[in-house]
Amino acid sequence: MATEITIPIWLFLLMALLTVWSILSRMLIPSVRWFFRRRINRVIDEIAAHLDLGIRPFQLTKRQVLIDRLAYDPKVIQAIQTLSEEEGKPREVLQSEVMIYVKEIVPSFNAYLYFRIGYWVAKKIARLLYKVRVGRFDSEKIARIDKNSTVVFVMNHRSNMDYIIVAFLAMERTTLSYAVGEWARIWPLHTLIRAMGAFFVRRKSGNPLYRLVLERYIHMATEEGVCQAVFLEGGLSKDGRLRPPKFGLVDYMLRSYDMANDRDIIFIPVGINYDRTIEDRSLLRRLYPDVKKRSKLFVARTTAGFTIRNLLQMTMGTWKRFGYACVNFGDPVSASDYCKQYNFRFNELKREDRFVKIEELCNQLMVAIRDVLPVLPVALVATVMLTYGDKLKSVFEVKADVNRLIDKLKASGAQIYYPKHNFEKYIEMALEMLKIRRMVIESNGLVKANPDMHAILSYYANSIIHWTSISDQ
């Protein structure tokens, strides 16, 4: 009984660690979790009390619960059964595929991170890079929206900064759930994006099982009242013009919508524009499929150089922000009122008829976005400079022509943002930005468009071409 047993020191340390961990997991860690959870819940309650559209229970549900709910959705299970019979694949294999899709799509919303950290980061980045402005916002119409409805912000997509700008402006009123492309599925970015409530989408996937899982998730979120943000164009504008709308996500929201029993779905058109889009040159390159694709090393080196150059300018006090970033909010469009107006119900339509109605609604929303798209100084100056061709003009002439263009656009109903008390500085700032980027050449006090930069000048002019074409008629 008194015999000694000798064990290696590493085994003794391992046993000691396991013992300590067992004690902690059984006694201390639950108490610590409870302590922090209570504090987090208190913060969430304080935040929710000040939101116009509160946090939905769906968003606070544990991610694993949502995963199980989506993976075993009756329509998903039925699709698995049908595919198994048609293609001869084992149900277990198809269920495994579904689980991969589900875990990829379902977010892990963290309200504390969203409001306490995400808001601070978004605000700092947005205000560091731009003079952020809200041009049009009808607070009375927004206030009349039923708090029980599902609100969907439908927007044009001009830059990846859209995610940050709109989230920052909306955070004082609600939470936003974005559909994010595959570009964001990199570690550790994907973890942060999920925690902010976004969900990943394989935009070009033709897999019917994947599309069904995505549809059922969007249906779940919409049915539970989660406030969402949708880029109606489906992707970034490559030439600066508004693109035709994509119907997929809106169709997923509405194909089962029953206005008699479901909560109303309110679409709010949002127009976004920038004096400088950070990705402008790379977006223009995508217009030419024959152009050799940049290597990852080139992209990394260019991005690093751009970042370092701007940081050095900040340090030396010579850095200037990228002009204005402006967001306009249009009038809400109710899905219920839309159905009543045209006397139909989405859930009762055949597939072909439903697509027609969805297309009509999306086109209507796209027009609403176009009508509230902000007109900013760089777009105005770029439009005027392109009309000169190779002619040199004085700054005074440029200002006069921009002023005349503003009058024409205002008569057409365009939403123009400019500080009326300092119009001269407004135009000079835009001209200076274009000169710094060599899009405008200055000679002896006269300016003209750089012939080698017509494509990028057109990119900015195209953001308001739907208004300039009207004013020219």
N, C-alpha and C positions, 0 to 999 in steps of 0.2 A: 504493500500500500504506500510505502514511502519512496518507491522508485521514481527517480527523476526522468523526465522526458525532454530531450533536447530537440529544438526546432530552429530552423534558420531565422536570422533576424528579419529578413524580408517577409517571411510568412507571419511572424509575430506582428510586424507593423501593419500588414494587410488585415489581420484579424482585429487589431485595435481600431483601424479605420472603419471596418465594417460594423464594429460594435458602436462606435461613436455615431456613425450615420444612422444606425437603427434607432438609437436613443433620440436623435434629432428628429427623424422622420415620424416617430411615434408621439413625441411629446412637445418638441419646441417648434418645428416648422409649421404645423397646422395653426398654432397660435400666432406665429409671425405673419402667416398668410392672412389670417383673419384680421389682424391689426391693420395691415396695409390695404386689404380689401375694403375695410370699413372706411378708411380715409379716402380711398379712390371713389367709393360710392357717394360719399358726402360731396366731393368735388363735382361728380357727374350730376348729382341732384341740383347743385347750385347753378351749373352751366345750363342744364335743361330748363330751369325756371326762366331763363332769359332768352330762350330760342323761340322764334316765331313758329317753326316747325320742329317739334321735339324729336328726341332720339326714340326710335321705335324699339319695342321689345325684341323684334327679330334681330336687330343689330347687336343687342347685348346677350343674345343666346350663345352658348358655348359652340365653338366651331365644329367640334366633333358631332354635336347634335344635328347641326345643319348638314354636315357631310352625310350622316346616316339618313336623314330625311330626304335628301336629294338622291342619294344612291338607290334608295328603295321606294322612290316615287312610283306610283302605280303605272304611269305612262312609260317610265324608263324600264320597269320590269317587263311590261308588255312588249316593248321594243326588243329587249334582250331575248325574250321567248320567240318572237317572230323571226329575228335574225338567226337564232340558233336552228330553227326549223328550216329556213330557206337556204342557209349557207352550210349547215352541218357542223357549225362550230359548237364546242361544249359551252354550256351556260356559264360555267366557272370562268372560262377564258374571257367571255364578253363582259362578265361582271367585274373582272379585274381591270379591263380596259375602262369601263365606266368609272371605277374607283379612281383611276389615274386622272381622268377628266374632272371628276368632282373635286378632288383635292387641289387641282390646279386652279379651278374657278372660284371656289368658295373663299371669301376673305376671312380675316380674323380681326374684325374691327375692335380697336382699342380707343374708347372715348377719351380717356385721360391723355393718351399720346396724341390723339387727333387735335384736341383743344389746347392742351398745355404746351406741347412741343411743336406739333405740326403748324399750328396757327402762328407761333412765334417765328419759326423758320420761314414759312411762306411769306409773312409780312416783311421780314428782313430782306429776303432775296428780292421780292417784288419791288420794294422801295429803294433797294440799293441800285437796281438796274434801270428802273423806270420812274417817271412821274405818273403814278397810278391815279386814274380818274374814273368816276362813274358819271357818265354823261346823262343818261336817261333812266329814270327809275320812278315809276308811278306807285308810290307807297300806298295810296288809297286802294288801288285795284289789287295790289299784292296782299294788303291787309284783309281784303274781303274773301280771300281763298279759304275754303273750309279746312280747318286744321286736321280733319280726319282724312283728307284726300291724299293721293300720291302725287307729289310734285316732280316733274321731269324738266330739267333745263336742257333745251335743245340749242346747240351752238354751232357756229362755223369753226373750223379748225385751222388756225394760221401758224401756230408754233407750239412746241412742247411746253412752252411757258404758260400756255392756256390753263394747264392743270393747276399751276401754282397761283396764277392771277385770280381765276374764278373761285378757287377754293378759299383763298385769302379773303376775297370780298364777300363770300357767302357764309363764312364761318360764324359770323356774329348773328346769323339768322337760322342756319340749319347745318346739317351734315350732308356731304355729297358722296355718292358712290359712283365712281367712274368705271367705264370699260376701258381697260388698258391693253395695248397691243403687246406682241411678243418681245418687243425691244426692251421691255422692263423686266423680263424674266431672268435677271442675272443676280447673283449673290453679291452683297446682302441687300441690294435694292428691292428685290421682290418681297422680302420680309417686311420692310418698312411700308411698301405700297399696300400690301395686304392689311397691315395694321391700321392704315388710313381708310380702310373700307372699300378699296378698289378691287375689281376682279379682272382676271386675265382672259383675253379673247384671242383665239387663233383665227384671225380675220379671213384667211384664205382657205380654211379647212372645208373640204367638201364631204367629210365623214358624217353620214346621217346620224350616227349614234352620238357623236360629239355635239352636233348641232341641236339634237334633242335635249341633251343634258344642259347645254347652255340656255336653251329656250325655257326649260323647266326652272332653272335657277332665277332667270329674269322674271318669270311669272311669279315665283315665290316672293321675290323681293318687292315686286310691284303690288302684289296682293296684300302684302304686310305693310305697305305704306312707306317703304324706304325711299327717301329723296334721291333721285339719280340725275346724272349729267351725261348727255349723249352728244357726240360730235356727229351731226346729221350728215355731213359730207363723207363720213367713213374714213377719212384720212386727211393728211395735211395738203393744203393747196400748193401745187408745185409752181404755178405761174402767177400766183397772187389773186386770180379770179375765184369767185365762188364756184364750187363744184356742184353737180346735180346731187340730190339727196340719195342716200342709201336707206332702204326700207327695213332691213333685217331686224334690228333691235326694237324698233317701234312696232313692227309686226308681232314680235314675241310678246310685247306688253299687251297688245290689243286683241290677239286672235281668240282668246278665251274670255274677253271682257264682256260682262253682263251689266249693263247700266242700271238694271233694276235691283240687283243684289250686291254688286261690287262697289267698293269705294270709288269715287270719281278720280280720274287721272287728269291732272292739270299740266299742260305743256307751256313752259315759259320760254319764248324765243330770246336768245342772247347773241348780241353781235360784239365781236372782239376785233380790235385792230392795234397795230403797233407802228411807231415811227421807225423802229428797226427790228426786224425779225432776225434773231441770232442765226438761224439755219438758212438764210435766204440763198446763199450761193450753192450750198449742197442741194437744196430743193430744186433750183434751176437746172443743175446737172442731171437730175432724174428725168427731165424732159427729153433727154437725148440718150436712148438706150444703147446706141453704138459707142458712146463715150466710155473709155476704159474706167472700170470701177476702181475707186480709191482703195488702197490696201488698208488693213487695220492699223498697221504701223504709221502710215501717213495720217490717218484720221487722229490717232492718239497724239502724234507729234504736233499736228496742227492745233488740236484742242489744248494741249499743254502750252504751246506757244501763245495762243490767244489768251489763256488764263494768266500766264506769267506776265505778259505784256500789260494787261489791264491791272494786275496787282501792283506792278511797278509804277504805273501811272497814278494809282490810288495813293501809294506811298509818297510819291513826289508832289502830290496835290494837283496834278494836271489832268486827272481823269474826269470825264463827264458822263452823265447818265445817257442812256440810249433814247432820249426823248420821252414821248408820252406812250403810255399803254392805257387804252380807254375801253370800257365795257358799258354797253347799253342794254337795258332790259326792256323787252317788248311786252305787249298786253297778253295776259294769260289766255290760253285756249283750252276749253273744257272738252274732254272726250265725250262726256254725257250730253252736253249741249250740242256737240257736233252730230252725234247720233240722232238726237231729237230733230235737229234742223233738216237732216236729209232722210229721216224716217227709216232707220234700219238699226240692227244690232250686230256688232262684229261677230259675236259667238254663234249667230244663226246663219252667217253667210257661208256659201261654198268657197273653196280655196281661191278660185279664179276671181270671183266677185269681191272677196275680201282684199286681194291684192290691189284691185282697182281702187277701192276705198282708201286703203293705206297709202297708195301712191298719191291720191288726191290730197289727203291730209298732209303728207310729207311735203308736197309741193307748196301747199298753203303755208306750212311752217317755214319753209325755205324762203318764201317771199317775205314773211314777217321778219326773219333774220336779216335779209338783205335790206329791208327798210330801216332797221335800227343799227346797221353796221356803222361804226363811228368813222367820220371823215377827219383825218389828222393832217398836220402841216406837211410832213414829208411827202405824203401822197399828193397833196395839192401842188407843191413845188415841183415834184417829179413830173406831174401831168403838164404843167406849164412849160417846163424846160424841154420836154419832148416836142412840143409844138414849135419850138424855135428852130429845130434842126441844127445846122452848123452856124447859125447866126449868133453873134455876141450881143448880149443885152446888159444894160445897167441894172444894178440891184433895185433902183427905183422902178424901172419898167417891170421887173419881176414882181415886185410888191403890188403894183397896180393891176397886173394881169391876174395875180392870185386873188386879189380883192374882187375883181369882176367875176372870176370863177366861183368864188364863195357866194356871191349874190345869185348867180344862176342856179347853183346847187340848192340853196335855201329855198328858192322859188319852186324847185322840184320836190321839196320835202325832205331833203337829206339832213341827217343828224350830224352837224358839224361841231367839233369841239375846238374852241380857241378862246384864249383870254381876251375879252373885248377891250380891256383897259390897257393892253400892251401888245397890240397887233403887230407893230413894227418888230419887236423882239421875237415874236412868234415866227415870223417868216425868216428873219436873220438866223435864228437857231436852226431851222430846217436847212437852210442853205449851207450853213457851217458844217452840219452833219454830212451833207452830200459832198462837200469839198474835202473834208477829212478822209472820206472813203474813196476819193478820186472819181466820184460819179459826176461831179461838176468841175469844170476847169475854169480858173480865174486868170484873166490876162489884162493888165493895166486897168483894174477896177471893173472890168466887164466879165460876164460869166456866160458859159454855154455848156450844154450836155456833152460829156465825154463820149465820143463815137464808139469807143470800145466797151462802154458801160450801158448801152441802150437796153440790153436785156434785163439788167437788174433795176434800172430806172422804170422800165415797163412793169416789172414785178410789183413795185409800190404803186404805180399809177393804176394798175389793174384792180387794186383793192377797192377803188371807187369808180371803176369803168361803167358799172351799171347805172351810176348817176350821171357821169359825164356824157354818156351816149344819149341819155334822155334830154339833157340840157342842150345838146347840139342839134336836136331835132326841131 
